Amino acid sequence: SSMVLAVPALPLVVALAALQGKLPSARHASRLRTGVTMSTKPAPFGSWESPITASFITEAGVGLGAPAVGPVSGDLFWLERRPKEGGRSVLCRRAPDDPAASERGAVDVTPAGTNVRTRVHEYGGKSHAMAREVGADGSEAEYVVYANFADQRLYKLVVGSDAPPQELTPKSVYEEDARYRFADFVVDEKRNRLICVREDHTKPEPANVVNAVVAVALDGSGEMEVLASGSDFYAAPRLSPDGSKLAFVSWEHPGMPWDETRLSVLDLEAGGKPTVVAGGDGKKTSVLQPAWSPKTGELFFVSDHENGFWNLFCVKDSPSLPLGPKWAEATYNVAPMTVDFSGAAPGWMLGQQGYAFAAGTGAVLASVRLPGDATSTLIVLDAEGSHKEVARYSAAEGGLPFSFSGLATRESDGALFLLGASPALPGGVYEWRGLAPGASAAAPAVLLASSMKADAIIDAKYISTPKLLNFSTADSAGTGVAKCYGYYYPPANGDYEAPAGELPPLLVKAHGGPTACTGSSFNPGIQFWTSRGFAVMDVDYRGSTGYGRAYREALKGNWGIVDIEDVCAAAGHLAEQGLADPKRLCIDGGSAGGFTTLGALAFRDVFAAGCSLYGVADCSALAADTHKFESRYLDGLIGKYPEDKDKYDSRSAIYSTDTLSCPVLLLQGDEDKIVPPNQAETMHKALLDKKIPTALKMYKGEQHGFRQAENIQDALNSELYFFARVLSPAFIPPGVPAFNIDNLEDARAAAAPAAQTAV
């Protein structure tokens, strides 16, 4: 889960109306952008002072994720990612009355120094699981099995016990740390073992890394049994309620999990080969997130084969069917609609699940985003029969948070726990009782644990509420998709009023992935800009998730073409609407978003300035040296490598520096193995030689993405200072350290005679 900022709550109905509202006309834009009152001060857009500083963003929070209910205690557990402790993840238990409880009302479960995190696929996911065990005296206890980041070994810890964690994969079994990596856990209580995905790095070259589904004994012997192997990748091993069957997902190079996968089921009692239940038929179907109903024992999963969206499917009456071809024949779409039941950007992290089953009742609960809606809707399906939809709930009723995911329920009181956020509410762990017998849908969700400190309060007058827009875009690649989406954030600072007739500078943001998406949850990195008088457009360019397979696959073979068209179209759309100054259009992005940023600057003449954060400048270098999970990703995005190297090079900004003509800031880690520092250095030299204003900041000890607080702060401040100095008219941003911008004075001197001639 990402770090988010806690701010005072805007009324949910107000925020909902604003987010779903239409784009304002140009004649009303100025008032919307500035929030003018009698107490405002006049100042140009972009120069406003703001309490949302870079240091504020990095100092005040933790990441929260993976809410779960203890199988014995019924207590609520979650993971906390703590930047001040080196970014380690800690399993916590909610215990607000415990003297040792944190300000979030929780106590640590895992020991000091432990980092509950796995490196499978490098992105990890589902690095722990909870289960129950029965003692000799019949008493029950709950325990957690987790992976520790430092050594990638497995440990078992009895919750509430003073005993130290038991090492499940000791050095007596294999000497080298991280030889094996484990993820996507499920405990097989019946056989006293953990079932998970194992990634074998005995031979660490990406082509030689081996993935499999394995069972690891929970007795500390380190004994492992391979349950499924032979495919390039595995995910989501899930046990049936009676423990007799195991479902899992697998796929092959060069595909990614959102491209083509198959769902198989293995009979653990009868043995034999797994049976393919869905996918794997050559029709490019993405099947993900299997789960078994605790009520009926039926197998559910999400698949995009029917309408291009990850809809929810069920193998009808699967417990009564012999495992075989009839399972595929009995599969049906439970709730056909053009929405994803998979959650945002599925496939990157292991363990992602967009739906759940209510404890006790077995009702199917799914968090979805309806077409054209930026908020989350909770869809409730009947536990039995044909699983018809019985209810829908959202923030519109006044109870649920604006957006939510990570559903977990407790049988004893019907409580639903979830990760909630909004454009103007703190992200955190919420409890909602709207599903309890006799409860009202308007029952307010209660924030149990905020991701920000209690004293990290920002007045709502500094908060910009986004609007989800769609707009036309070019389609030179002939994708058949000529519409794009993005979240528009107007400038917002109740202390200031811009001069009459002035339009704000615009920052277009390109998300990473690229097969991912942005969202409307509170993002302090965006509010940093809007509270200073910038407009922001956060673009879901073609290729993003959340809009169906056709939209996602428009990027196939077209990375570096359609994404660039879309960010340029976004800027042009807002300029045409009178919501942005066409002479002060900026763009930034990190990693894959940095690739789009550099491409837009090198191959188009739309933006006045840009900032690339560890951006991909050389596609060939990325294809030649990356980890197994993404080692063939570019086959689909660009073409086969090295056969299509000419295509790779033609889309790499590093080979088109002669076409760069506007100021570019380059922010780079000196230990980055994905985008080596020499790419940024080469681009910087080319800009220097062309006398274009530029700067390169090389952060010591940083890799692909900045993790040290001081560097995160400096990167954000540097980007603001750079834009403030290179845009026209230039200004000095208040409270931001200055630094040297190469070629700036020379460029101004050269521009002065041209300006005089024009006059």
Secondary structure, 3 states (H helix, E strand, C coil): CCCCCCCCCCCHHHHHHHHHCCCCCHHHHHHHHHCCCCCCEECCCCCCCCCCCHHHHHHCECEEEEEEECCCCCCEEEEEEEHHHCCEEEEEEECCCCCCCCCCCEEECCCCCCCECCCCCCCCCCCEEEEEEECCCCCEEEEEEEEECCCCCEEEEECCCCCCCEECCCCCCCCCCCCEEEEEEEEEHHHCEEEEEEEECCCCCHHHCEEEEEEEECCCCCCEEEEECCCCEEEEEEECCCCCEEEEEEECCCCCCCCCCEEEEEECCCCCCCEEEEECCCCCCCEEEEEECCCCCCEEEEECCCCCCCEEEEECCHHHCCCCHHHHHCEEECCCCCCCCCCCCCCCCCCCCCEEECCCCCCEEEEECCCCCCCCEEEEECCCCCCCEEEEEEHHHCCCCCEEEEEEECCCCCCEEEEEEECCEEEEEEEECCCCCCCCCCCCCEEEEECECCCCCCCHHHCCCCEEEEEECCCCCCCCCCEEEEEEECCCCCCEECCCCCCCCEEEEECCCCCCCCCCCCCHHHHHHHCCCCEEEEEECCCCCCCCHHHHHCCCCCCCCHHHHHHHHHHHHHHHCCCCCCCCEEEEEECHHHHHHHHHHHHCCCCCEEEEECCCCCHHHHHHCCCHHHCCHHHHHCCCCCCCHHHHHHCCHHHCHHHCCCCEEEEEECCCCCCCHHHHHHHHHHHHHCCCCEEEEEECCCCCCCCCHHHHHHHHHHHHHHHHHHCCCCCCCCCCCCCCCECHHHHHHHHHHHHHHHC
